[in-house]
């Protein structure tokens, strides 16, 4: 398996920029700044909301974001089209990763669909919407329980061999599912729900760290919006002169060098707030206080 390497050193002159948190090489090919951007929240409706969404995507890249996460599920392709409108032709070094494996079944309905022929069609559609010939990192949005994992990952490996996929990632998997998938193809990333107060997938993160696999936590700052958030989080934020969201992102960046948070927003102000977290450095006592407040509960049982 190709080894992914990481660096936690800052680049001179990157104060307040994603590069201040260091970089990570996904699949040994795509070296990205560790603090990325999740595009799910960007509205895809007509102006003026769309114009604001385009501005946020462009500003993220201007500020040094080199990893953007989207998916077929986000607006059923509309999010991919939005990113292409905002950013194409893409600057060198920008990695836009998308996800497949979920199909629309009606106005409000959806279903898992990772049959090989369906995955192929979804990848083809994604390439067309993103205006590219090869997606650098393609993630399986969910394991389809009706299809053997070897068939799902095998289909993506075939597309990889054809040059339409650079690297393969997974989302919402257990350690057992990750291990099974790795018997079929090299896995470059895992995107699971994970944050300071939601560490069900602690064992998956540890498996990724051991194998040099990028770990993209989604819902990274969910606790910041809760009115009854733990006092320890507020205390650390006050000590640092930071927001709760920034502390949560700083904790993730400090948790492991393979962690690549992808906070999302449709607000320019919130984007700047999130990116400023790259400069935060938690002391050992602050990290210990946060860890004591949220004891991990790794179950990884399904």
Helices and strands as residue ranges (DSSP letters): E 6-7, G 18-21, E 23-26, E 30-33, E 37-38, H 49-62, E 67-69, H 78-87, E 95-100, E 102-104, E 110-112, H 116-130, E 135-140, H 149-161, E 165-171, H 175-182, E 187-191, H 202-211, E 214-215, G 222-225, H 231-240, H 244-255, H 268-276, G 277-279, H 284-293
